Amino acid sequence: MISKIKKALIIAPHPDDETLGVGGTIKRLSSSKVDVSVLVVSGHTPPIYTQKSYQKTIKESEKVFNYLGVKKYKFLNIPATKVREVATVDLNNQISGFMSKINPDTVFIPFPDRHIDHRVIFDACAVACRPVSKKFPKNVLIYETLSETHWNVPSVEATFQPTVFFNIDKQIVSKKKALSIYKSQINDQTPSRSIDASEALARFRGSQNGCKYAEAFQVLRIIA
């Protein structure tokens, strides 16, 4: 499937989500000359966080994007945990607007998990990816995010059930390096989203699919 991708867009609720969920795949795509873009919808801005801390995450993100080979990116600067306070039509339009400029054939979107921002952004992404125009994305894959996705309540809420796996044997080192750049987000204070936990998840996904490391996705749509 990767050989068919020409333009990919990763939509991340917050800085670091794109690397936690799709970091190895981003590196694999960019190394294969795929045009990769990232849209970061929300961020650690005031009033919950300081402007200084937000600027730090922006700088970290830019370093990560450069390292992973991301060509284009944009930050919508919506305060974290307050995405649902943005009018639905405005959020949908902002995501759709960036997507229309990129015109990707493949889009990676977050699973609607424990974090309220992820849930709201998933809904907006599903709307933006609808096949209602001539330039809709043919492939839409849903990714998992450590420390959020696996906290949904089984049998009560939707749980992540992957159906597509990308081998990242050659990219796991790059993924770990990219995560290490996010010093404000990835640290020992939050073991559930640590580099070790990320590597362990990739190792587990690889073990399910005959490789050493993999990233997992659910399919929203694939048009062969």
N, C-alpha and C positions, 0 to 999 in steps of 0.2 A: 504493500500500500504506500509506503513512504516514497517509493520511486515515482509514484504518480502525483505527488504533491508538488505544486509549483509556488504557491503563495499560502502561507499559514498565519493565522492570527490567534494569539492566546489572550483571552480576557481574564484578568486577575482581579479579584475583589480588593486585595491589598498588596503592597510590596512584599515580596517573598513567596506569595501563593503560586506564582507562575513557575518558580524554581522548585518548590516543594513538589508540585504536581507534574510538571512537564519539563523540568530542567534538563534531564538527559536527552529527551526527545528534541528539545530546542537545539541543543548542541549537535545532535545527529542531523537534524534538518539543515541547519546553517552550514555544516561541513559538507553537505551534499548540494550546496549552492541554492537551497530553497530560500526564498525571500520571507523572512520571519519578522512579524510585528507583534507588539504587546500593547494592550490597553489596560491600564491600572485604574480601576473605577474609584476606589476609595483610598483614604490614607489616614495616618495618625496625626491629624490636624487638631488645632483648638476646636472646641473647648476642652476636650478630654485630655489632649496631649499639647505640649508646647510647640510653638512654631519652630524652635531650634531642633527639637527631636524629629519633627516632620522633615525638615531640610536634610537632616542626617540620613533618613531613610531614602530620600530622593537621590542623594549622592551615591548611596550604596546600590540602589537599583540601577542607576546609570552605569556604574562600574560592572555590575552583573550583566547587564544587557550587552555592553561592549565585549565582555569576556565570552559570552555565549554566542555572539554573532548576530544579535538582534539588529535589524536595519532601521526600523521605525518604531517609535513608542510615544505614548501620550498618557498624561496623568489628568484625570478629571477632577481631582482634589475635593471630592465629597468627603466630609468628616466620617471617620469609621464609626460604625454602629448606628449611623443616622441616614443610611441610604434609603430606608423606607420612608423617610420624611420628604424625600424629593418626589414631586409629582410624577406619577407613573409615565405619563406621556413625555415628560422632559427627560427622564432617565432612558426610556426607550429610544428617544430621538438622539440623545448623545451617543449611545452605543451604536445605533444604526448609522449615524452620521460618520463615525470613524470607520466603521466596517465598509461603508460605500466608497470611501476614499481608498481603502486598501484593496477592496475587491478580492478577498481571499477565496480559494477553492476549498480550504479546510480551516475549521474553527474549533478551538479547544475551549470549553466553558466549564465553570466550577459546578460540582455536585451540590444540590440544595441540602446542606447539612446543618449541624448544630448552630453555626454562626448565622445570625439573622441577615447580615449583609450578603452572605453566600446565597441564601434562599431568594432574596429579592433580585439579586443580580442574575441568578439562574433564570428566573422568570423573564427578565428583560432580554437576556440573551436568546432564549427560546423564541421570543417574539421577533427579535432582530434577524434570526436565522430562518424564518419561515420562507418557503419557496413561493413567494408571491410576486417576485420581480424577475427580470431576465438575468440578473446578476446575483443570484442567491448562492450561498456556499453549498457545494455538493456533499461535503463531508462535515459532520458535526459530532465531535467526541467530548464526553464528559469526564473530567479528571478528578482524582481524589486528593484531599489536602490533609496532611497529618495534623492531629490535635483537634480536628473538627469533624471530618467526614465519618470517622469510626465511632463517634459519640451519639449518633442517632440511635433511637430505641428500637431494637429488633421487634418485629411483628406489630409495632404500633406506627412507626414511621418508615418511609422509604429507606432502604439500606443499599450501599454501594455494591453492585454485583457486576464486576468487570467482564467484558466480552471481547475486548481487543487488547493485545499486549505488544509493546514495542521493545525489542531487545536493546538494552543500553550497556552491554558489556564493555564497550569501548568508550562510553561516555560517563561511567559512574564516577571516575576521578574528577572529571570536569564539573559534574553536578555537585560533588562534595566541596570542591573549590569555590564554586559560585555561592553555595550556602554559607561558607565561611566568611564571605565578604559581607553578608548581612549580620554584622556583629550586634546590631541593636535588636535583632529579631530572633536569631538562632543562637542560643546559648544554653549553658548548663542549668539555668534557672527554670527552663521549661523542657524537661526531658522528653515530653511527648512530641516535640517538634525539633529535636536535636539532629545533628548530622548522623549520629549513630542510629537513631530511630529511622531516619530517612534511608540510610544504607540497608538497614534490616528489612524495611518494607520492600525495597527494590530486590533484595536477595530472595525474599519470600515470593514475590511476583515472578521472579526468574525461575524459581524452583517449580512453579506451577506450569512452566512452559518450555522446559528443556534448555534453558540458558542460565547464566549465573545471575544477571541482573535484568530487571524489566520495569517499565512503567505501565500502569493498567488504566483502561478507559471503558466507559460504557458508551454504547452507540445511541445517538439521537437520530442520526441519518447517515447512510453511506449510499451514494448513487454510483454504481459501477459503470 
